Amino acid sequence: MGGSVANDNVIDTVEDYENGRITAEQALGQLKYKQVNHQICIRNQQIIDKFLNFVSSYPLI
């Protein structure tokens, strides 16, 4: 299953609206310019074993 995820910028806008600091119109105006992030949730080990393959890695430092 997959779907959109709210990052910190989106949550800040939602909280500002919920706490009455901005109007719904202001919140929607801000949210339409936010970058959308997606995540997936694989809930079955068999699917992981069948479809995901390790390709490579590299050090971050």
SEKE-314227 format. One record per residue: residue number from 1; y, x, z of N, C-alpha, C in turn; residue in three letters. Coordinates in nm, 4 decimals. Example, Ala and Ser with C-alpha at 12.3 -4.5 7.8 and 13.67 -1.06 7.14 Angstrom:
2
<rec num="1" n_py="-0.5690" n_px="1.3190" n_pz="0.7800" ca_py="-0.4500" ca_px="1.2300" ca_pz="0.7800" c_py="-0.3300" c_px="1.3200" c_pz="0.7800" residu="Ala"/>
<rec num="2" n_py="-0.2250" n_px="1.2850" n_pz="0.7080" ca_py="-0.1060" ca_px="1.3670" ca_pz="0.7140" c_py="0.0030" c_px="1.2900" c_pz="0.7870" residu="Ser"/>
//
This chain:
61
<rec num="1" n_py="-0.1154" n_px="0.0853" n_pz="0.0000" ca_py="0.0000" ca_px="0.0000" ca_pz="0.0000" c_py="0.1219" c_px="0.0901" c_pz="0.0000" residu="Met"/>
<rec num="2" n_py="0.2315" n_px="0.0414" n_pz="-0.0523" ca_py="0.3522" ca_px="0.1220" ca_pz="-0.0608" c_py="0.4755" c_px="0.0367" c_pz="-0.0449" residu="Gly"/>
<rec num="3" n_py="0.5862" n_px="0.1033" n_pz="-0.0209" ca_py="0.7102" ca_px="0.0292" ca_pz="-0.0084" c_py="0.8266" c_px="0.1179" c_pz="0.0263" residu="Gly"/>
<rec num="4" n_py="0.9422" n_px="0.0584" n_pz="0.0323" ca_py="1.0648" ca_px="0.1316" ca_pz="0.0626" c_py="1.0728" c_px="0.1627" c_pz="0.2111" residu="Ser"/>
<rec num="5" n_py="1.1425" n_px="0.2707" n_pz="0.2403" ca_py="1.1591" ca_px="0.3171" ca_pz="0.3774" c_py="1.3079" c_px="0.3355" c_pz="0.4044" residu="Val"/>
<rec num="6" n_py="1.3533" n_px="0.2948" n_pz="0.5195" ca_py="1.4932" ca_px="0.3148" ca_pz="0.5562" c_py="1.5108" c_px="0.4535" c_pz="0.6162" residu="Ala"/>
<rec num="7" n_py="1.5946" n_px="0.5343" n_pz="0.5526" ca_py="1.6242" ca_px="0.6640" ca_pz="0.6118" c_py="1.7371" c_px="0.6473" c_pz="0.7137" residu="Asn"/>
<rec num="8" n_py="1.7825" n_px="0.7570" n_pz="0.7734" ca_py="1.8835" ca_px="0.7485" ca_pz="0.8788" c_py="2.0131" c_px="0.6846" c_pz="0.8306" residu="Asp"/>
<rec num="9" n_py="2.0541" n_px="0.7122" n_pz="0.7067" ca_py="2.1784" ca_px="0.6541" ca_pz="0.6556" c_py="2.1690" c_px="0.5025" c_pz="0.6463" residu="Asn"/>
<rec num="10" n_py="2.0562" n_px="0.4526" n_pz="0.6025" ca_py="2.0373" ca_px="0.3080" ca_pz="0.5899" c_py="2.0362" c_px="0.2437" c_pz="0.7282" residu="Val"/>
<rec num="11" n_py="1.9645" n_px="0.3031" n_pz="0.8197" ca_py="1.9556" ca_px="0.2484" ca_pz="0.9559" c_py="2.0930" c_px="0.2434" c_pz="1.0212" residu="Ile"/>
<rec num="12" n_py="2.1750" n_px="0.3468" n_pz="1.0005" ca_py="2.3099" ca_px="0.3466" ca_pz="1.0579" c_py="2.3894" c_px="0.2262" c_pz="1.0087" residu="Asp"/>
<rec num="13" n_py="2.3799" n_px="0.1970" n_pz="0.8800" ca_py="2.4514" ca_px="0.0823" ca_pz="0.8231" c_py="2.3988" c_px="-0.0486" c_pz="0.8809" residu="Thr"/>
<rec num="14" n_py="2.2666" n_px="-0.0620" n_pz="0.8899" ca_py="2.2065" ca_px="-0.1838" ca_pz="0.9453" c_py="2.2491" c_px="-0.2024" c_pz="1.0906" residu="Val"/>
<rec num="15" n_py="2.2467" n_px="-0.0952" n_pz="1.1681" ca_py="2.2874" ca_px="-0.1051" ca_pz="1.3087" c_py="2.4353" c_px="-0.1403" c_pz="1.3216" residu="Glu"/>
<rec num="16" n_py="2.5189" n_px="-0.0836" n_pz="1.2347" ca_py="2.6612" ca_px="-0.1190" ca_pz="1.2381" c_py="2.6799" c_px="-0.2684" c_pz="1.2135" residu="Asp"/>
<rec num="17" n_py="2.6043" n_px="-0.3232" n_pz="1.1195" ca_py="2.6123" ca_px="-0.4673" ca_pz="1.0919" c_py="2.5604" c_px="-0.5483" c_pz="1.2111" residu="Tyr"/>
<rec num="18" n_py="2.4440" n_px="-0.5093" n_pz="1.2633" ca_py="2.3851" ca_px="-0.5835" ca_pz="1.3755" c_py="2.4751" c_px="-0.5819" c_pz="1.4984" residu="Glu"/>
<rec num="19" n_py="2.5491" n_px="-0.4734" n_pz="1.5178" ca_py="2.6364" ca_px="-0.4612" ca_pz="1.6343" c_py="2.7776" c_px="-0.5129" c_pz="1.6086" residu="Asn"/>
<rec num="20" n_py="2.7993" n_px="-0.5739" n_pz="1.4917" ca_py="2.9278" ca_px="-0.6354" ca_pz="1.4622" c_py="3.0385" c_px="-0.5391" c_pz="1.4239" residu="Gly"/>
<rec num="21" n_py="3.0044" n_px="-0.4138" n_pz="1.3960" ca_py="3.1065" ca_px="-0.3161" ca_pz="1.3584" c_py="3.1507" c_px="-0.3306" c_pz="1.2128" residu="Arg"/>
<rec num="22" n_py="3.0627" n_px="-0.3858" n_pz="1.1287" ca_py="3.0975" ca_px="-0.4122" ca_pz="0.9890" c_py="3.0446" c_px="-0.5502" c_pz="0.9509" residu="Ile"/>
<rec num="23" n_py="3.1023" n_px="-0.6073" n_pz="0.8470" ca_py="3.0594" ca_px="-0.7392" ca_pz="0.7999" c_py="2.9370" c_px="-0.7251" c_pz="0.7093" residu="Thr"/>
<rec num="24" n_py="2.8746" n_px="-0.8383" n_pz="0.6797" ca_py="2.7605" ca_px="-0.8378" ca_pz="0.5877" c_py="2.8039" c_px="-0.7862" c_pz="0.4509" residu="Ala"/>
<rec num="25" n_py="2.9223" n_px="-0.8259" n_pz="0.4071" ca_py="2.9730" ca_px="-0.7805" ca_pz="0.2770" c_py="2.9916" c_px="-0.6286" c_pz="0.2759" residu="Glu"/>
<rec num="26" n_py="3.0456" n_px="-0.5738" n_pz="0.3837" ca_py="3.0628" ca_px="-0.4287" ca_pz="0.3923" c_py="2.9276" c_px="-0.3581" c_pz="0.3937" residu="Gln"/>
<rec num="27" n_py="2.8332" n_px="-0.4122" n_pz="0.4699" ca_py="2.6999" ca_px="-0.3518" ca_pz="0.4775" c_py="2.6333" c_px="-0.3504" c_pz="0.3408" residu="Ala"/>
<rec num="28" n_py="2.6373" n_px="-0.4626" n_pz="0.2706" ca_py="2.5763" ca_px="-0.4687" ca_pz="0.1375" c_py="2.6458" c_px="-0.3737" c_pz="0.0410" residu="Leu"/>
<rec num="29" n_py="2.7771" n_px="-0.3625" n_pz="0.0529" ca_py="2.8509" ca_px="-0.2693" ca_pz="-0.0316" c_py="2.8084" c_px="-0.1256" c_pz="-0.0084" residu="Gly"/>
<rec num="30" n_py="2.7824" n_px="-0.0907" n_pz="0.1169" ca_py="2.7372" ca_px="0.0452" ca_pz="0.1486" c_py="2.5924" c_px="0.0667" c_pz="0.1058" residu="Gln"/>
<rec num="31" n_py="2.5078" n_px="-0.0324" n_pz="0.1288" ca_py="2.3650" ca_px="-0.0160" ca_pz="0.1015" c_py="2.3333" c_px="-0.0049" c_pz="-0.0468" residu="Leu"/>
<rec num="32" n_py="2.4132" n_px="-0.0647" n_pz="-0.1316" ca_py="2.3792" ca_px="-0.0596" ca_pz="-0.2741" c_py="2.3943" c_px="0.0807" c_pz="-0.3320" residu="Lys"/>
<rec num="33" n_py="2.4611" n_px="0.1711" n_pz="-0.2609" ca_py="2.4763" ca_px="0.3085" ca_pz="-0.3084" c_py="2.3837" c_px="0.4071" c_pz="-0.2373" residu="Tyr"/>
<rec num="34" n_py="2.3035" n_px="0.3592" n_pz="-0.1453" ca_py="2.2115" ca_px="0.4477" ca_pz="-0.0729" c_py="2.0904" c_px="0.4806" c_pz="-0.1588" residu="Lys"/>
<rec num="35" n_py="2.0409" n_px="0.6022" n_pz="-0.1441" ca_py="1.9203" ca_px="0.6433" ca_pz="-0.2161" c_py="1.7994" c_px="0.5758" c_pz="-0.1530" residu="Gln"/>
<rec num="36" n_py="1.7137" n_px="0.5201" n_pz="-0.2377" ca_py="1.5932" ca_px="0.4526" ca_pz="-0.1901" c_py="1.4819" c_px="0.5554" c_pz="-0.1718" residu="Val"/>
<rec num="37" n_py="1.4154" n_px="0.5479" n_pz="-0.0605" ca_py="1.3002" ca_px="0.6338" ca_pz="-0.0331" c_py="1.1757" c_px="0.5467" c_pz="-0.0286" residu="Asn"/>
<rec num="38" n_py="1.0658" n_px="0.6002" n_pz="-0.0751" ca_py="0.9405" ca_px="0.5261" ca_pz="-0.0771" c_py="0.8337" c_px="0.6031" c_pz="-0.0005" residu="His"/>
<rec num="39" n_py="0.7411" n_px="0.5307" n_pz="0.0560" ca_py="0.6257" ca_px="0.5926" ca_pz="0.1192" c_py="0.5024" c_px="0.5135" c_pz="0.0810" residu="Gln"/>
<rec num="40" n_py="0.3885" n_px="0.5802" n_pz="0.0927" ca_py="0.2621" ca_px="0.5109" ca_pz="0.0697" c_py="0.1766" c_px="0.5240" c_pz="0.1945" residu="Ile"/>
<rec num="41" n_py="0.0904" n_px="0.4282" n_pz="0.2131" ca_py="-0.0037" ca_px="0.4295" ca_pz="0.3243" c_py="-0.1427" c_px="0.4123" c_pz="0.2658" residu="Cys"/>
<rec num="42" n_py="-0.2230" n_px="0.5160" n_pz="0.2770" ca_py="-0.3606" ca_px="0.5093" ca_pz="0.2274" c_py="-0.4483" c_px="0.4788" c_pz="0.3479" residu="Ile"/>
<rec num="43" n_py="-0.5096" n_px="0.3633" n_pz="0.3460" ca_py="-0.5809" ca_px="0.3148" ca_pz="0.4634" c_py="-0.7318" c_px="0.3284" c_pz="0.4529" residu="Arg"/>
<rec num="44" n_py="-0.7777" n_px="0.4101" n_pz="0.3607" ca_py="-0.9207" ca_px="0.4201" ca_pz="0.3393" c_py="-0.9556" c_px="0.5648" c_pz="0.3051" residu="Asn"/>
<rec num="45" n_py="-1.0371" n_px="0.6281" n_pz="0.3860" ca_py="-1.0732" ca_px="0.7680" ca_pz="0.3641" c_py="-1.1442" c_px="0.7878" c_pz="0.2310" residu="Gln"/>
<rec num="46" n_py="-1.2208" n_px="0.6896" n_pz="0.1860" ca_py="-1.2903" ca_px="0.7021" ca_pz="0.0576" c_py="-1.1910" c_px="0.7152" c_pz="-0.0577" residu="Gln"/>
<rec num="47" n_py="-1.0824" n_px="0.6441" n_pz="-0.0519" ca_py="-0.9803" ca_px="0.6553" ca_pz="-0.1564" c_py="-0.9175" c_px="0.7940" c_pz="-0.1535" residu="Ile"/>
<rec num="48" n_py="-0.8898" n_px="0.8448" n_pz="-0.0351" ca_py="-0.8357" ca_px="0.9803" ca_pz="-0.0227" c_py="-0.9320" c_px="1.0804" c_pz="-0.0834" residu="Ile"/>
<rec num="49" n_py="-1.0576" n_px="1.0717" n_pz="-0.0464" ca_py="-1.1580" ca_px="1.1657" ca_pz="-0.0969" c_py="-1.1735" c_px="1.1568" c_pz="-0.2483" residu="Asp"/>
<rec num="50" n_py="-1.1623" n_px="1.0382" n_pz="-0.3032" ca_py="-1.1853" ca_px="1.0184" ca_pz="-0.4462" c_py="-1.0650" c_px="1.0574" c_pz="-0.5322" residu="Lys"/>
<rec num="51" n_py="-0.9427" n_px="1.0281" n_pz="-0.4865" ca_py="-0.8268" ca_px="1.0405" ca_pz="-0.5738" c_py="-0.7286" c_px="1.1520" c_pz="-0.5396" residu="Phe"/>
<rec num="52" n_py="-0.7332" n_px="1.2063" n_pz="-0.4193" ca_py="-0.6395" ca_px="1.3126" ca_pz="-0.3839" c_py="-0.7077" c_px="1.4482" c_pz="-0.3928" residu="Leu"/>
<rec num="53" n_py="-0.6426" n_px="1.5403" n_pz="-0.4611" ca_py="-0.6951" ca_px="1.6756" ca_pz="-0.4763" c_py="-0.5886" c_px="1.7759" c_pz="-0.4354" residu="Asn"/>
<rec num="54" n_py="-0.6282" n_px="1.8761" n_pz="-0.3583" ca_py="-0.5370" ca_px="1.9836" ca_pz="-0.3215" c_py="-0.5054" c_px="2.0649" c_pz="-0.4456" residu="Phe"/>
<rec num="55" n_py="-0.3774" n_px="2.0895" n_pz="-0.4702" ca_py="-0.3368" ca_px="2.1652" ca_pz="-0.5886" c_py="-0.2929" c_px="2.3057" c_pz="-0.5499" residu="Val"/>
<rec num="56" n_py="-0.1996" n_px="2.3172" n_pz="-0.4565" ca_py="-0.1519" ca_px="2.4498" ca_pz="-0.4178" c_py="-0.0694" c_px="2.4399" c_pz="-0.2903" residu="Ser"/>
<rec num="57" n_py="-0.0338" n_px="2.5547" n_pz="-0.2389" ca_py="0.0542" ca_px="2.5613" ca_pz="-0.1226" c_py="0.1422" c_px="2.6849" c_pz="-0.1356" residu="Ser"/>
<rec num="58" n_py="0.2492" n_px="2.6870" n_pz="-0.0579" ca_py="0.3358" ca_px="2.8043" ca_pz="-0.0547" c_py="0.4051" c_px="2.8080" c_pz="0.0810" residu="Tyr"/>
<rec num="59" n_py="0.4367" n_px="2.9278" n_pz="0.1294" ca_py="0.5013" ca_px="2.9392" ca_pz="0.2601" c_py="0.6451" c_px="2.8883" c_pz="0.2552" residu="Pro"/>
<rec num="60" n_py="0.6903" n_px="2.8291" n_pz="0.3628" ca_py="0.8261" ca_px="2.7773" ca_pz="0.3698" c_py="0.9259" c_px="2.8810" c_pz="0.4191" residu="Leu"/>
<rec num="61" n_py="0.8774" n_px="2.9880" n_pz="0.4729" ca_py="0.9672" ca_px="3.0920" ca_pz="0.5261" c_py="0.9796" c_px="3.2061" c_pz="0.4289" residu="Ile"/>
//
